[in-house]
């Protein structure tokens, strides 16, 4: 039986406990009939190309600790997990035909904050850390949050993505992409959704079914597509389309899960690979179709449209009381967190933490007025809207 997860660490105790709780076991420790298996290797066990190739056989996910301390002084293994992953990547690139697999390369560490500091004070956000560190994902192996541990679902989704049947190269690359992402086959917005997908420049090649192609697709999903408002959007974006505050719409849907709007949104929810890594995402083309049918292109403030929206929500929600609302990012993490502002009170900024294929994010002018570094990030068209001393 294969061992699809390769776990490299100098001290397995903490990470192993979390993995076993999630249902992934070292073979010798697995309960009878339980789990997918993990192959554990110390830094000294993967100190050269041959040992790396051997360790990678059949692996689909590499979980690499960030800070490694190899007690074997004779070993040439680096003490930096990112550096060791670069050796893995080079070996995969040169010799995977000889038996090395093409897995996802991830960091699995409880030193997430230290990693962020080493990466130029990168925000402690997994997809941003992964982008900056040039890995596929970053997992925190510290204490799991209360309730169910997302690690089990997330690793499981990664593993299942390798087995999706996309029909082979004869199916055509666009059809393969649609199959991989579970794009609904019978919908009035399917073609628009496919166009929006291609606008985000997914890593396409003639055949998307080989493991290497799947890894590139998963990296794109995790770092470029699902975290940001592009071809997928979250409920906060939906709320602005109806001119209501994100927290109000979220609360209304929670109170009325059987409402017309809740059911319609459920029909355009993204259910493809890696969906559990983020809060619910919806196909933007599907959301646009819903909004157009409810408003017929008219303003949500129109009394007739307003009645239609409130009937669909099943609740009385106040309109946003200012014009041209936009979602704004946090000034310390550049993450959208449901905060809104008027476009007149905001500017757009350029940051390498957002994909270049997306419209630049908005930020409140008040949040950058006394921050020289943030002010330097303002796009050229908005610079005349901020003064040297403040807003």
C-alpha positions, 0 to 999 in steps of 0.5 A, spaced: 500 500 500 502 506 498 504 512 503 501 518 499 503 523 504 511 524 506 512 528 512 519 531 513 520 533 520 526 533 526 520 532 531 514 528 529 510 528 536 506 535 535 505 534 527 503 526 528 498 528 533 494 532 529 495 528 523 493 522 526 487 525 529 485 527 522 485 520 520 492 519 517 497 514 520 504 512 520 503 505 518 506 501 524 501 506 528 495 505 524 489 502 527 487 496 523 483 498 517 484 505 518 487 511 515 491 513 509 498 512 511 504 517 512 511 516 510 516 520 516 523 522 514 528 526 518 532 531 515 538 526 515 534 521 511 533 526 505 540 529 505 541 527 497 538 526 491 537 519 491 534 519 498 529 524 496 527 520 490 526 514 494 522 518 499 518 521 494 515 515 491 508 515 490 507 521 494 502 526 493 503 531 498 509 533 502 508 536 509 515 539 510 517 543 517 519 550 517 525 550 522 529 543 522 534 541 527 538 535 524 542 532 530 546 528 525 552 532 524 555 528 518 548 530 514 548 535 509 541 536 509 539 544 510 536 546 516 531 551 513 524 547 510 524 552 504 531 550 502 530 543 502 523 543 498 527 547 493 532 541 493 525 536 492 523 541 487 529 540 483 529 533 483 522 532 481 523 537 475 530 533 473 528 526 475 521 524 476 521 520 470 525 515 474 520 514 479 519 521 483 512 523 484 510 530 482 506 532 489 504 538 492 509 541 496 507 544 503 510 547 509 507 544 515 509 548 521 507 551 528 512 557 526 507 560 522 509 567 525 516 566 524 516 564 517 512 570 516 517 575 519 522 571 514 518 572 508 519 580 509 514 581 514 508 577 510 501 577 513 500 571 517 495 568 511 496 561 508 495 563 501 499 569 501 505 566 505 505 560 500 505 565 494 511 569 497 515 562 499 514 559 493 510 553 496 503 550 494 500 551 501 502 553 508 499 548 514 499 550 521 500 544 525 499 548 532 493 546 536 486 546 531 481 550 532 475 548 537 470 543 533 472 539 527 479 540 525 479 543 517 486 539 516 482 532 515 478 535 510 483 539 507 488 534 506 483 529 503 481 534 498 488 535 496 488 527 495 482 526 492 484 532 486 489 527 484 483 522 482 478 526 478 477 523 471 477 529 467 476 525 460 484 525 458 487 529 453 482 527 447 476 531 451 480 538 450 483 542 455 477 547 456 473 541 458 478 538 462 478 544 466 471 545 467 470 537 469 476 538 474 472 545 477 466 541 477 463 547 473 455 545 472 454 543 465 447 545 464 446 552 466 445 559 462 452 562 465 456 556 464 460 559 458 461 566 461 464 562 467 469 559 463 471 565 460 472 568 466 476 562 468 480 563 462 481 571 464 485 569 470 490 565 466 490 558 469 496 554 468 493 550 462 497 545 457 494 540 452 493 535 457 491 537 464 490 529 467 498 528 469 499 529 476 504 535 475 498 539 471 494 537 477 499 540 482 499 546 478 492 547 477 491 546 485 496 551 486 493 556 482 486 555 485 489 556 492 493 562 491 490 566 485 483 563 484 479 562 490 482 567 495 480 573 491 474 576 487 475 574 480 471 568 477 469 566 484 466 571 489 464 570 497 457 572 500 460 579 502 461 581 494 454 578 493 451 583 498 454 589 495 450 587 489 444 588 493 446 594 496 446 591 503 451 590 508 455 584 508 454 582 516 446 583 514 446 579 508 450 573 512 445 574 518 439 574 514 441 567 510 443 564 517 436 566 519 432 564 513 436 558 510 430 556 506 429 563 503 429 563 495 436 567 495 439 562 499 437 556 495 439 560 488 446 561 491 446 554 493 445 552 486 451 557 484 456 555 490 463 552 488 463 545 489 470 543 486 476 541 489 479 545 495 473 548 497 474 547 504 480 551 504 475 557 504 469 560 506 463 558 501 465 561 494 460 562 488 461 562 481 461 569 479 457 568 473 452 564 476 451 570 481 451 575 476 445 571 473 441 571 479 442 578 480 440 580 473 434 576 473 432 579 480 433 586 478 433 586 470 439 591 471 435 596 475 438 599 481 437 595 488 434 602 491 428 602 486 422 600 490 420 594 486 427 591 485 427 592 493 421 589 494 423 583 490 430 582 493 427 583 500 422 577 498 427 573 496 432 574 502 426 573 507 428 579 511 427 586 512 434 589 510 436 596 510 440 599 504 447 601 505 446 609 506 452 611 502 453 611 494 458 606 490 460 602 496 466 597 495 469 592 499 476 594 502 482 590 505 485 591 511 491 595 512 495 590 515 494 584 512 490 586 505 485 581 506 478 582 505 474 581 511 467 584 510 469 591 511 466 596 506 467 604 504 464 609 499 469 609 493 469 616 494 473 615 501 477 609 498 483 608 493 486 602 490 493 599 491 498 595 488 501 589 492 504 583 490 500 579 495 494 580 490 494 576 483 496 581 477 490 578 473 485 581 478 483 589 479 487 592 484 484 592 491 481 598 495 483 601 501 480 606 506 484 613 505 484 614 512 487 607 513 493 610 509 494 617 510 499 616 515 503 610 512 508 612 507 509 605 505 502 604 504 501 611 500 507 609 495 502 603 493 496 607 491 495 606 483 497 612 479 490 614 477 488 615 485 495 619 487 492 626 486 486 624 491 491 623 497 496 629 499 502 629 502 500 630 509 494 626 509 487 625 506 
